[in-house]
Amino acid sequence: MRWDYFVRQYTDEARQSRNSKYVPDRGGVLYPRAGTLGGCTVHNLMITIYPNNSDWDAIADITGDPSWKAENMRKYFERLEQCRYVERPIGPDNPTRHGFDGWLTTEVTDPARSRLLYRHPDLHD
């Protein structure tokens, strides 16, 4: 889900190396990007945002593929979600429209965690 780009701001090596975040063996500064639905927001802050129904329906209209309709896509989300902030309904009805047995854990954000800076696992001080 993560693409590690190392970017150069300058062609001059001496000037480039003055950047405190420069990684010589990679030839640039780490610029991580995400290759996932939701993009870098998902990657850097691990935020899950379910799209508006009109977004799904617009994709269905553009592609001519009714499987993209919101009603159908919600079923996929419920299959992959493991909701930890809503009580699991008892019985066959699920008015919450959340999933509880999937691999994607969702929970309420801890504001203190949002202040943490991204640290690449290969680059330690």
Secondary structure, DSSP 4 states (H G I P E B T S, - for coil): -EEEEEE-S-SSHHHHTTSTTEEGGGTEEEEEEE-STTHHHHHHH----PPPHHHHHHHHHHHT-GGGSHHHHHHHHHHHEEESSSPPPSSS--TT---BSSSEEE----GGGGGPPP--TT---
